[in-house]
Amino acid sequence: MTTAVVDANVLVSGFVRRNPASAAVRVIDAWRAGLFTLALSDDIIAEVERTLREPYFSLRLAPKRIADDLALLRSEAIRTTATAQVHGVATHPEDDLVLATAVSARADYLVTGDTKLLALGTYQDVRIAGPRAFLDALEREQPGPAAD
């Protein structure tokens, strides 16, 4: 099964939009449907929480919905400690931590909307993809119908 680390920017977008056509929403839906394993570090979950509690989001989302989304991540995602050392690869230290999480989890993919991370393409065998490209890759990896 494919393992992916999904960056906070994609998770927040998916939790906020709730538009079934949104690629970020579809990534969350694919995870919940068991199409891939989601691996997250406590740091990524904390970033999602900080972002959802910012005034922009807290004015748009009910506190219960924020709590439910965070509880879902905490209870259903595989928790990974970032043990790999990544320094100066990304333009921000927080992004190095996201890369370290993906490497530590031995993830197949890092799913992000960050253009600078996307420009890397891969890092230590982790493919870095935007939500749509990741969904396309998942679709290609799904077994087709059995022949009669």
KEMI-864449 format. One record per atom (N, C-alpha, C): z negated, y negated, x. Coordinates in steps of 0.05 Angstrom, whole numbers, plus 32768, in hexadecimal, padded with zeros to 4 digits. Layout:
BEGIN
ZYX/...
//
This chain:
BEGIN
800080188011/800080008000/80007FE78012/800E7FD48009/80107FBA8017/7FF57FAB8016/7FED7FA0802C/7FD57F90802D/7FDE7F738034/7FD37F608025/7FD97F44802A/7FC07F33802A/7FC07F1F803B/7FAD7F0A803A/7FBC7EF3802C/7FB07EE88018/7FBC7ED28009/7FAC7EB9800F/7FBA7EA58019/7FAD7E8B8021/7FA17E7E8008/7F8D7E6D800E/7F7F7E5F7FF8/7F927E4E7FE8/7FA77E427FF5/7FB97E307FE6/7FC87E3F7FD0/7FCF7E587FD5/7FDD7E697FC1/7FCA7E717FAC/7FB27E7A7FB3/7F9E7E827FA0/7F977E6C7F8D/7F917E547F97/7F8A7E3D7F86/7FA17E367F74/7FB97E367F7F/7FD07E307F6E/7FD37E447F57/7FCF7E5D7F5D/7FD17E727F49/7FBB7E707F34/7FA37E697F3C/7F8D7E677F29/7F907E4E7F18/7F9C7E397F22/7F9F7E207F13/7FB67E217F00/7FCD7E2A7F09/7FE57E297EF9/7FE57E3A7EE1/7FDE7E537EE4/7FDE7E677ECE/7FF87E687EBF/800E7E5E7ECC/80297E607EC1/80347E7B7ECA/803A7E8D7EB8/80437EA87EC1/805C7EA87ED3/806B7E927ED2/80837E917EE3/807D7E877EFF/80667E7C7F03/805F7E727F1E/805C7E897F32/80677E857F49/80667E9A7F5E/80497E9F7F66/80397E8B7F67/801D7E8E7F6F/800E7E9F7F59/80137E997F40/80077EA97F2A/80107EC67F2C/802A7ECA7F32/80357EE57F33/80297EF47F4B/80227EE77F60/80157EF47F77/7FFA7EFE7F6E/7FEA7EEE7F60/7FD07EF67F56/7FD47F0D7F42/7FE77F0B7F31/7FEC7F207F1D/7FF47F3A7F2B/80047F397F40/800C7F517F4E/7FF47F5E7F5B/7FE27F4E7F66/7FCA7F597F72/7FB97F677F5C/7FB57F597F46/7FA57F657F30/7FB17F7E7F25/7FCC7F807F26/7FDA7F987F1D/7FDA7FAE7F31/7FCE7FAA7F48/7FCC7FBE7F5D/7FE57FC27F6D/7FF67FAE7F6E/800F7FB17F7E/800B7FAB7F9C/7FF47F9F7FA3/7FED7F9C7FBF/7FCF7F987FC1/7FC47F9D7FD9/7FA87F997FDE/7FA47F7D7FE9/7F917F6E7FDD/7F8B7F537FE5/7F737F547FF8/7F777F498010/7F617F478024/7F5B7F2A8028/7F417F238027/7F397F07802A/7F207F06803C/7F1D7EF1804A/7F047EEC8058/7EF27EDA8047/7ED97ED9804E/7EC77EC78040/7ED07EAA8043/7EDC7EA4805A/7EE57E898060/7EFC7E81804C/7F0E7E938046/7F237E8D8034/7F187E8A8018/7F067E9B8010/7EF97E997FF5/7EEA7E7E7FF3/7EDC7E778009/7ECD7E5D8009/7EE17E458006/7EF87E478013/7F0C7E328011/7F167E307FF4/7F1B7E477FE8/7F237E467FCB/7F0E7E397FBB/7EF57E407FBF/7EDF7E357FB0/7EDD7E177FB4/7EDD7E0E7FCD/7EDC7DF17FD3/7EF27DE27FC5/7F0A7DED7FC6/7F217DE07FBA/7F1E7DDF7F9B/7F177DF57F8F/7F147DF57F71/7EFE7DE37F68/7EEB7DDD7F79/7ED47DCB7F71/7EDA7DAE7F76/7EF17DA87F82/7EF97D8C7F86/7EFE7D7F7F6B/7EF97D657F69/7EFC7D587F4E/7F177D5D7F40/7F2D7D5D7F4F/7F477D617F43/7F477D7B7F33/7F3D7D917F3F/7F3E7DAB7F32/7F277DAE7F1E/7F0F7DA47F25/7EF97DA87F12/7EFD7D997EF8/7F0D7D847EF8/7F147D767EE0/7F297D867ECF/7F377D987EDB/7F4C7DA67ECE/7F457DC37EC7/7F307DCD7ED3/7F287DE97ECF/7F0B7DEA7EC5/7F067DFA7EB1/7EEB7DFE7EA8/7EDA7E0B7EBD/7EC17E047EC0/7EAF7E117ED4/7EAF7E2F7ED1/7EAF7E3A7EB9/7EAF7E577EB6/7EC87E637EC2/7EDF7E567EBE/7EF87E617EC9/7EF77E617EE7/7EED7E4C7EF3/7EEA7E4B7F10/7ED87E617F19/7EC17E657F0C/7EAE7E7A7F13/7EBB7E957F10/7ECA7E9A7EFB/7ED77EB47EF6/7EEC7EB97F0C/7EFC7EA57F14/7F107EA97F28/7F037EB07F43/7EEE7EA27F4A/7EDF7EA77F63/7ED27EC37F62/7EC77ECA7F4C/7EBB7EE57F49/7ED07EFB7F4C/7EE77EF67F42/7EFD7F097F45/7F037F0E7F62/7F067EF87F71/7F0C7EFB7F8E/7EF57F097F9C/7EDD7F027F96/7EC67F0E7FA4/7EC27F2B7F9E/7EC97F337F86/7EC47F4F7F7E/7EDB7F627F82/7EF47F577F81/7F0B7F697F81/7F1B7F687F9B/7F1A7F537FAA/7F297F527FC4/7F197F617FD9/7F287F6C7FEC/7F1C7F798003/7F127F638015/7EF87F64801C/7EED7F4F802D/7EF17F56804A/7EFC7F448059/7F027F488075/7EF47F338086/7EE87F3B809C/7EDD7F2980AF/7EF37F2380C4/7EF77F0A80C9/7F0B7F0280DD/7F007F0780F9/7F087F1E8104/7EFF7F26811E/7F137F1F8134/7F2D7F1D812C/7F417F168140/7F3E7EF98148/7F447EF48161/7F427ED9816C/7F5D7ECB816A/7F5F7EB6815B/7F787EA68158/7F707E89815C/7F7B7E7D8171/7F757E618177/7F8F7E53817F/7F937E3C8172/7FAA7E2B817A/7FC57E358171/7FC67E4A8161/7FE07E548158/7FEB7E428141/7FD97E3C812E/7FE07E2B8118/7FD97E0E811F/7FE17DFC810D/7FDC7DDF8113/7FBF7DD7810B/7FB27DE780FB/7F977DE280F2/7F857DFA80F8/7F6C7DF58101/7F5A7E0B8106/7F567E1D80ED/7F567E1280D5/7F537E2280BD/7F6A7E3680BA/7F827E2E80C2/7F997E4080C1/7F977E5680D6/7F8C7E5080ED/7F877E658101/7F747E7A80F5/7F607E7180E5/7F4E7E8380D9/7F5C7E9580C4/7F6F7E8A80B6/7F7E7E9980A2/7F8F7EAF80B1/7F9B7EA680C7/7FAA7EBA80D8/7F987ECF80E3/7F807EC780EC/7F6D7EDB80F7/7F647EEE80E1/7F627EE580C8/7F5B7EF780B2/7F717F0B80AE/7F8A7F0280AE/7FA07F1480A9/7FA27F2980C0/7F9F7F2080D8/7FA07F3380EF/7F897F4780ED/7F717F3D80E8/7F597F4E80E7/7F5B7F6280D0/7F687F5B80BA/7F6B7F6D80A3/7F827F8080A7/7F917F7D80BD/7FA97F8C80C2/7FBC7F8A80AA/7FBE7F7180A0/7FCE7F6C8088/7FEC7F6E808F/7FFB7F76807B/80187F77807E/80237F5A807B/80167F4B8069/801F7F308063/80097F1C8063/800F7F03806A/7FFF7EEC8064/80107EDC8051/80067ED78039/80157EC88025/80097EAC8024/801A7E988029/80117E7D802B/80277E6A8021/801E7E52801A/80307E3C8014/80327E28802A/80237E2D8040/80227E1A8056/803B7E1D8067/804A7E078067/80647E088075/80627E0D8093/804D7E04809F/804A7E0980BC/80447E2680C2/80347E3380B1/802F7E4F80B5/80497E5F80AE/80577E578099/80707E648092/80847E6380A9/80847E4D80B7/80977E4A80CE/80927E5F80E4/807A7E6A80E5/80757E7E80FA/80847E9880F3/80897E9E80DA/80977EB680D2/80877ED080D4/807D7ED580EB/806A7EEC80EF/80567EE48104/80407EF28104/802C7EEE8119/801E7F09811C/801F7F148134/80137F2E813A/80187F438124/80317F46811E/803A7F5A810A/80337F5480ED/80287F3C80E8/80237F3480CC/803B7F2280C4/80487F2A80AF/805E7F1980A5/80527F038094/805C7EEB8099/80527ED3808B/80687ECB8077/80607ECA805E/80747EC58049/80687EB38033/807A7EA48026/80727E95800F/806F7EA87FF8/80637E9E7FE2/805E7EB07FCB/80787EBD7FC0/808E7EAF7FBD/80A67EBB7FB2/80B17ED07FC5/80B27ECA7FDF/80BC7EDE7FF2/80AA7EF77FF2/80907EF37FF0/807E7F0A7FEF/80837F1B7FD6/80867F0E7FBF/808C7F1D7FA7/80A67F2C7FA9/80BA7F207FB5/80D47F2E7FB9/80D07F467FCB/80C07F437FE0/80BB7F5A7FF2/80AC7F707FE4/80987F697FD3/808A7F7D7FC4/809C7F8C7FB1/80AE7F7E7FA5/80C27F8A7F92/80D37F9E7FA1/80DC7F977FB9/80ED7FA97FC9/80DD7FC27FD1/80C37FBF7FD6/80B37FD57FDF/80AB7FE87FC8/80AD7FE07FAF/80A67FF17F99/80BA80087F96/80B080207F92/80C280367F8E/80D280337F74/80EB803A7F76/80FD80397F5E/80F780507F4B/810480507F34/810180667F21/810B80807F2E/80FE80957F27/810680B07F31/812080B87F25/813080C57F35/814A80CF7F2B/814580E97F1C/815580ED7F07/815281067EF7/8160811D7F03/
//
